[in-house]
């Protein structure tokens, strides 16, 4: 028991002598204001330059300073020097720094984007996506799709048309080279069918030509990313839904007085009015 008490008292004395009543420990992390990434090798020092330390690879730092000092200066060659004042009782201080010169590969520093949707070629359409960034979190844009040889994935319906989808995006995450977003859209479209098939008792009976205007709305979630080792090449992919009805007659009466039906299921599954849409775009950001 005597030995145990001796060891315990020795530890208490060591701790007591190790603490400096005139100093306090400050710790925290330094990160990029725009990207949220940690910054290494930031010099953190007191106004009189008597105490100095550098942030680690993780952006973290810690050091002991006099209790009376309530201001620290954060300096880095690539960032704007920042002087931060804090309460004397504060022990954790995280700081965000702005770059002196924006990184050309930083997604949030670009203003415009234009992309091409290659999958649309399968259905005889040429489609482009345009985007203008309003700020770090918001953008507006449009999908412009021209059906030069519109057709079903399986079937013989033939048409041409123009579909424009105007969208607004909100980026939940918008970091150095990538973003995660949700978007809402309004759709306006025009279609001209050279061949629209109607059946009687599941047998092809008659094909007619017709044209119509339609419209609707949609929503999606997706990601956009600058390709590694590239400053301007991006890909963008999202999945969502849309409501855009086919505004043509689903039944007609032929010269024999028979009622003919048109099966428009293809329109909503893989067609221009597909309820579920997956959009893949590749292009550039500037």
CORFEN-V981584 format. One record per backbone hydrogen bond with DSSP energy under -0.5 kcal/mol. NH is the residue of the N-H (numbers start at 1). CO is the residue of the C=O. E is the energy in kcal/mol with one decimal. If there is no record, write none. Layout:
# CORFEN-V981584
nh = <NH;NH>
co = <CO;CO>
e = <E;E>
This chain:
# CORFEN-V981584
nh = <5;6;7;8;9;10;11;12;13;14;15;16;17;18;19;21;23;24;26;26;27;28;30;31;32;33;36;39;41;43;44;44;45;45;46;47;49;53;55;56;59;61;63;65;67;69;70;72;73;74;75;75;76;79;80;82;84;84;86;90;93;95;97;100;101;106;107;107;109;110;113;114;115;116;117;118;120;121;122;123;124;125;126;127;128;129;130;131;132;133;134;135;139;140;141;142;143;144;144;145;145;146;147;147;148;148;149;150;151;152;158;159;160;161;162;163;164;165;166;166;167;168;169;170;171;172;172;173;175;179;180;181;182;183;184;185;186;187;188;189;190;191;192;193;194;194;195;196;198;199;200;203;205;206;208;210;212;214;216;217;218;219;220;221;222;223;224;225;226;227;227;230;234;234;235;236;237;238;239;240;241;242;243;244;245;247;248;252;254;257;260;260;261;262;264;267;268;268;269;271;273;274;275;277;277;279;280;281;282;283;284;285;286>
co = <1;2;3;4;5;6;7;8;9;10;11;12;13;14;15;19;20;65;24;63;91;61;59;95;37;97;32;30;55;75;42;53;43;73;51;71;46;44;42;60;56;28;26;24;22;66;68;84;45;82;43;73;79;76;98;74;72;82;70;87;27;29;31;78;78;103;105;176;106;107;131;284;129;282;127;116;117;118;119;120;121;120;146;125;144;115;142;113;140;111;138;138;169;132;167;130;165;128;142;143;163;126;145;161;124;146;124;159;123;157;195;150;192;147;190;145;188;143;164;186;141;184;139;182;137;170;180;180;178;224;173;222;170;220;168;218;166;216;164;214;162;212;160;210;158;192;158;208;206;261;203;200;198;198;196;193;191;189;187;243;185;241;183;239;181;237;179;235;177;225;233;227;232;283;225;281;223;279;221;277;219;275;217;242;215;245;246;260;258;254;252;258;199;250;262;264;264;265;265;266;267;271;268;240;275;238;278;236;116;234;114;232;112>
e = <-2.3;-1.9;-2.2;-2.4;-2.5;-1.9;-2.2;-2.1;-2.2;-2.2;-2.5;-2.3;-2.7;-1.8;-1.2;-0.7;-1.9;-2.9;-0.5;-2.6;-2.1;-2.0;-2.3;-2.4;-3.4;-3.0;-2.1;-2.4;-2.0;-3.0;-0.6;-3.4;-0.5;-2.2;-1.9;-0.5;-2.6;-2.2;-1.9;-2.8;-2.0;-2.0;-2.3;-2.5;-2.3;-1.6;-0.5;-2.6;-2.9;-3.1;-2.6;-0.5;-0.5;-1.3;-3.0;-2.5;-3.1;-0.5;-2.5;-1.6;-3.1;-2.5;-2.5;-2.6;-0.5;-2.0;-0.6;-2.9;-1.7;-1.4;-2.0;-2.2;-2.5;-3.3;-2.1;-0.8;-0.9;-1.5;-1.7;-1.2;-1.7;-1.6;-2.7;-0.5;-2.4;-2.6;-2.8;-2.2;-3.3;-2.3;-2.2;-1.7;-1.7;-2.4;-2.0;-1.8;-2.5;-2.7;-0.5;-0.5;-2.8;-2.9;-0.6;-2.9;-0.8;-1.1;-2.4;-1.6;-1.0;-0.6;-1.5;-1.8;-2.2;-1.4;-2.4;-2.8;-3.0;-2.6;-0.5;-2.5;-2.4;-2.4;-2.9;-2.7;-3.4;-0.7;-1.8;-1.7;-2.1;-2.4;-2.3;-2.6;-2.1;-2.8;-2.0;-2.6;-2.5;-2.8;-2.6;-2.5;-2.4;-2.5;-2.9;-3.7;-1.3;-0.6;-1.7;-2.1;-3.0;-3.5;-2.2;-1.0;-2.2;-1.9;-2.3;-1.7;-2.3;-2.5;-1.8;-1.3;-1.9;-2.0;-2.2;-2.1;-2.1;-2.4;-2.1;-2.3;-2.8;-0.5;-2.8;-1.8;-0.5;-2.5;-2.0;-3.0;-2.4;-2.0;-2.4;-2.4;-2.2;-1.7;-2.8;-0.5;-0.5;-0.9;-1.5;-2.0;-2.3;-2.0;-3.8;-0.6;-2.9;-2.6;-0.9;-0.9;-0.8;-0.7;-0.9;-1.0;-0.9;-2.0;-2.3;-2.5;-0.5;-2.3;-0.5;-3.4;-2.5;-2.3;-2.5;-1.9;-2.8>
